Amino acid sequence: MTTQYGDRPTGQQPHSAPQGTATGNVLSIIAMVLGVISLLFFPIVFGVIALILAIIAKTVRHERLAVPALVVSAVGLIGGLLLGALLA
């Protein structure tokens, strides 16, 4: 910040709001774990929940691991469905 008398600094720091983005990856990690679990157990239940959590992590919370969580949950859902169809 400057004063009205020129470009001399006033000694005050500009106030910025704290950023709440990308601080925790809790939803992304839960989505990844559920995506892996959905490969073997109840892919419709665990895979869909994992996809929903990954989408929330990406759109609402802007987590860093949201894109890998989306991939893992989608692969877990589709892979679990295909594996279940092959073994049934």
C-alpha positions, 0 to 999 in steps of 0.5 A: 500500500502507498500513501497519498504522498507518493510511492512510499510504503505505509508498512501495512500488509494487504489483507487477503482472505484465507484460501480453503482450497487444496488443503486436504484430500480427504474426499479424494482418498476415500474415493480412491479407496472405495474405487479399489474396493469396488473392484471386488465387492459390490461395484454398483454400491462402492463405485457409485459412492466413489464417483460421487465423492470424487466429483464433489472433491473436484467441483466443490473442494478443488482437491489436488487428488480429485482427478486421480480419484475420478479415474480410480473410481471409474475404473473400479466401477467399470472393472468391477462390473466387468469382472462380476459379469465374467465370473457370474 
